[in-house]
Amino acid sequence: MFLGVLGSVSAHGKNKLPNAPPPAALHPAASTSPRGFAQSELMSGHLIDFFVPFLPLEYRHVKLCARDAYTARGLQTDEATLDEVAKAMLYVPKERSRSPLRAANCAMDHVLNIADSYIFTPYVYPASWSEEGALRQIVSLWLVTILGAVLLFLGCGALNFYYVFDHKLMMHPLFLKNQVKQEIELSIISIFWMSFPTVAIFFWEVQGNSRLFDNISESSLGWPGVFLSIAGFLFFTDMCIYWIHRFLHHKSTYKHLHKQHHIFKIPTPFASHAFHPLDGFLQSLPYHIYPFIFPLHKAVYLSLFVFVNIWTISIHDGDYRIPGP
């Protein structure tokens, strides 16, 4: 299967193989059909005499096949050579992603890739679970979401609490006994329950159902469109949250949902996520809705999602930087 690639790789001076097909035979451009390798010179003249309908292979599968091809011929190889072979061989049509978990080149996908490769496999789930399987993707998303949210909340909350928050406010008569402990406990519980509907939306996004994109070139307006999308995101979400917040203060809903957040009359940064889970999710909903309505770069989306969480912490520290009367 890999004679052509092995021949071109070995042109550097080792593992020279006779009768190798020309390197041009490996390129998708050699195909006379939009089906890629199905009608390429490599398939018809050097590989196999029938088309395997479930091609293309995943990157790691190509490397395994290359290793087998070397071994069968008694040749030595290394990871660098296998990578070179796989990069030359891999052909994935644009309309089909290799894996929703690993395909896109954005910050969140890199986080998932690293976590999946070095932590979750095999410590959380076995490597035998398919990367294409919904269960593996959902478990990965849930762990990354809840761990990331808790670490961001505790880390930024602690920094704000110790370096920005005025501790004199804790002497206020309305400051509750053990309030910080109560705020943290309620926030952790809320984050846990909010993570489930949040992951459901993230899963829908990685399946390609949103208007998120990977490359600036995919934006019709280029870089100006990216900056415009940031302004649009902030305007849209702030406007929606304003009306959601007003709804939560309505007498018919306040006592059931939002009152739990306002038991802390003198809040600390740790009160930022101390909501009833449904209250918290409703206020986060505009952030999820936006990329299903408007195009948004994935890295920008992740950055803005982190930013609004830090912003939420900062508006609960009592330091508003606004001059008094």
URPE-V515997 format. One record per residue. N is the residue number from 1. RES is the residue in one letter. BURIAL is I if it has 9 or more other ideal C-beta (glycine too) atoms within 8 Angstrom, else O. Layout:
n:N res:RES burial:BURIAL
n:N res:RES burial:BURIAL
This chain:
n:1 res:M burial:O
n:2 res:F burial:I
n:3 res:L burial:I
n:4 res:G burial:I
n:5 res:V burial:I
n:6 res:L burial:I
n:7 res:G burial:I
n:8 res:S burial:I
n:9 res:V burial:I
n:10 res:S burial:I
n:11 res:A burial:O
n:12 res:H burial:O
n:13 res:G burial:O
n:14 res:K burial:O
n:15 res:N burial:I
n:16 res:K burial:O
n:17 res:L burial:I
n:18 res:P burial:O
n:19 res:N burial:O
n:20 res:A burial:I
n:21 res:P burial:I
n:22 res:P burial:O
n:23 res:P burial:I
n:24 res:A burial:O
n:25 res:A burial:I
n:26 res:L burial:I
n:27 res:H burial:O
n:28 res:P burial:O
n:29 res:A burial:O
n:30 res:A burial:I
n:31 res:S burial:I
n:32 res:T burial:O
n:33 res:S burial:O
n:34 res:P burial:O
n:35 res:R burial:O
n:36 res:G burial:I
n:37 res:F burial:I
n:38 res:A burial:I
n:39 res:Q burial:I
n:40 res:S burial:I
n:41 res:E burial:I
n:42 res:L burial:I
n:43 res:M burial:I
n:44 res:S burial:O
n:45 res:G burial:O
n:46 res:H burial:I
n:47 res:L burial:O
n:48 res:I burial:O
n:49 res:D burial:O
n:50 res:F burial:O
n:51 res:F burial:O
n:52 res:V burial:O
n:53 res:P burial:O
n:54 res:F burial:O
n:55 res:L burial:I
n:56 res:P burial:I
n:57 res:L burial:O
n:58 res:E burial:I
n:59 res:Y burial:I
n:60 res:R burial:O
n:61 res:H burial:O
n:62 res:V burial:I
n:63 res:K burial:I
n:64 res:L burial:O
n:65 res:C burial:I
n:66 res:A burial:I
n:67 res:R burial:I
n:68 res:D burial:O
n:69 res:A burial:I
n:70 res:Y burial:I
n:71 res:T burial:O
n:72 res:A burial:O
n:73 res:R burial:O
n:74 res:G burial:O
n:75 res:L burial:O
n:76 res:Q burial:O
n:77 res:T burial:I
n:78 res:D burial:O
n:79 res:E burial:O
n:80 res:A burial:O
n:81 res:T burial:I
n:82 res:L burial:I
n:83 res:D burial:I
n:84 res:E burial:I
n:85 res:V burial:I
n:86 res:A burial:I
n:87 res:K burial:O
n:88 res:A burial:I
n:89 res:M burial:I
n:90 res:L burial:I
n:91 res:Y burial:I
n:92 res:V burial:O
n:93 res:P burial:O
n:94 res:K burial:O
n:95 res:E burial:O
n:96 res:R burial:O
n:97 res:S burial:O
n:98 res:R burial:I
n:99 res:S burial:I
n:100 res:P burial:I
n:101 res:L burial:I
n:102 res:R burial:I
n:103 res:A burial:O
n:104 res:A burial:O
n:105 res:N burial:O
n:106 res:C burial:I
n:107 res:A burial:I
n:108 res:M burial:I
n:109 res:D burial:I
n:110 res:H burial:I
n:111 res:V burial:I
n:112 res:L burial:I
n:113 res:N burial:I
n:114 res:I burial:I
n:115 res:A burial:I
n:116 res:D burial:I
n:117 res:S burial:O
n:118 res:Y burial:O
n:119 res:I burial:I
n:120 res:F burial:I
n:121 res:T burial:I
n:122 res:P burial:O
n:123 res:Y burial:O
n:124 res:V burial:O
n:125 res:Y burial:O
n:126 res:P burial:O
n:127 res:A burial:O
n:128 res:S burial:O
n:129 res:W burial:I
n:130 res:S burial:O
n:131 res:E burial:I
n:132 res:E burial:O
n:133 res:G burial:O
n:134 res:A burial:O
n:135 res:L burial:O
n:136 res:R burial:I
n:137 res:Q burial:I
n:138 res:I burial:I
n:139 res:V burial:I
n:140 res:S burial:I
n:141 res:L burial:I
n:142 res:W burial:I
n:143 res:L burial:I
n:144 res:V burial:I
n:145 res:T burial:I
n:146 res:I burial:I
n:147 res:L burial:O
n:148 res:G burial:I
n:149 res:A burial:I
n:150 res:V burial:I
n:151 res:L burial:O
n:152 res:L burial:I
n:153 res:F burial:I
n:154 res:L burial:I
n:155 res:G burial:O
n:156 res:C burial:I
n:157 res:G burial:I
n:158 res:A burial:O
n:159 res:L burial:I
n:160 res:N burial:I
n:161 res:F burial:I
n:162 res:Y burial:O
n:163 res:Y burial:O
n:164 res:V burial:I
n:165 res:F burial:I
n:166 res:D burial:O
n:167 res:H burial:O
n:168 res:K burial:O
n:169 res:L burial:I
n:170 res:M burial:I
n:171 res:M burial:O
n:172 res:H burial:O
n:173 res:P burial:O
n:174 res:L burial:O
n:175 res:F burial:I
n:176 res:L burial:O
n:177 res:K burial:O
n:178 res:N burial:O
n:179 res:Q burial:I
n:180 res:V burial:I
n:181 res:K burial:O
n:182 res:Q burial:I
n:183 res:E burial:I
n:184 res:I burial:I
n:185 res:E burial:O
n:186 res:L burial:I
n:187 res:S burial:I
n:188 res:I burial:I
n:189 res:I burial:I
n:190 res:S burial:I
n:191 res:I burial:I
n:192 res:F burial:O
n:193 res:W burial:O
n:194 res:M burial:I
n:195 res:S burial:I
n:196 res:F burial:O
n:197 res:P burial:O
n:198 res:T burial:I
n:199 res:V burial:I
n:200 res:A burial:O
n:201 res:I burial:I
n:202 res:F burial:I
n:203 res:F burial:I
n:204 res:W burial:I
n:205 res:E burial:I
n:206 res:V burial:I
n:207 res:Q burial:O
n:208 res:G burial:O
n:209 res:N burial:O
n:210 res:S burial:O
n:211 res:R burial:I
n:212 res:L burial:I
n:213 res:F burial:I
n:214 res:D burial:I
n:215 res:N burial:O
n:216 res:I burial:O
n:217 res:S burial:O
n:218 res:E burial:O
n:219 res:S burial:I
n:220 res:S burial:O
n:221 res:L burial:O
n:222 res:G burial:I
n:223 res:W burial:O
n:224 res:P burial:O
n:225 res:G burial:I
n:226 res:V burial:I
n:227 res:F burial:O
n:228 res:L burial:I
n:229 res:S burial:I
n:230 res:I burial:I
n:231 res:A burial:O
n:232 res:G burial:I
n:233 res:F burial:I
n:234 res:L burial:I
n:235 res:F burial:O
n:236 res:F burial:I
n:237 res:T burial:I
n:238 res:D burial:O
n:239 res:M burial:O
n:240 res:C burial:I
n:241 res:I burial:I
n:242 res:Y burial:O
n:243 res:W burial:O
n:244 res:I burial:I
n:245 res:H burial:I
n:246 res:R burial:O
n:247 res:F burial:O
n:248 res:L burial:I
n:249 res:H burial:O
n:250 res:H burial:O
n:251 res:K burial:O
n:252 res:S burial:O
n:253 res:T burial:I
n:254 res:Y burial:I
n:255 res:K burial:O
n:256 res:H burial:O
n:257 res:L burial:I
n:258 res:H burial:I
n:259 res:K burial:I
n:260 res:Q burial:I
n:261 res:H burial:I
n:262 res:H burial:O
n:263 res:I burial:O
n:264 res:F burial:I
n:265 res:K burial:O
n:266 res:I burial:I
n:267 res:P burial:I
n:268 res:T burial:I
n:269 res:P burial:I
n:270 res:F burial:I
n:271 res:A burial:I
n:272 res:S burial:I
n:273 res:H burial:I
n:274 res:A burial:I
n:275 res:F burial:I
n:276 res:H burial:I
n:277 res:P burial:I
n:278 res:L burial:O
n:279 res:D burial:I
n:280 res:G burial:I
n:281 res:F burial:I
n:282 res:L burial:I
n:283 res:Q burial:I
n:284 res:S burial:I
n:285 res:L burial:I
n:286 res:P burial:I
n:287 res:Y burial:I
n:288 res:H burial:I
n:289 res:I burial:I
n:290 res:Y burial:I
n:291 res:P burial:I
n:292 res:F burial:O
n:293 res:I burial:O
n:294 res:F burial:I
n:295 res:P burial:I
n:296 res:L burial:I
n:297 res:H burial:I
n:298 res:K burial:I
n:299 res:A burial:O
n:300 res:V burial:I
n:301 res:Y burial:I
n:302 res:L burial:I
n:303 res:S burial:I
n:304 res:L burial:I
n:305 res:F burial:I
n:306 res:V burial:I
n:307 res:F burial:O
n:308 res:V burial:I
n:309 res:N burial:I
n:310 res:I burial:I
n:311 res:W burial:O
n:312 res:T burial:I
n:313 res:I burial:I
n:314 res:S burial:I
n:315 res:I burial:O
n:316 res:H burial:I
n:317 res:D burial:I
n:318 res:G burial:I
n:319 res:D burial:O
n:320 res:Y burial:O
n:321 res:R burial:O
n:322 res:I burial:O
n:323 res:P burial:O
n:324 res:G burial:O
n:325 res:P burial:O
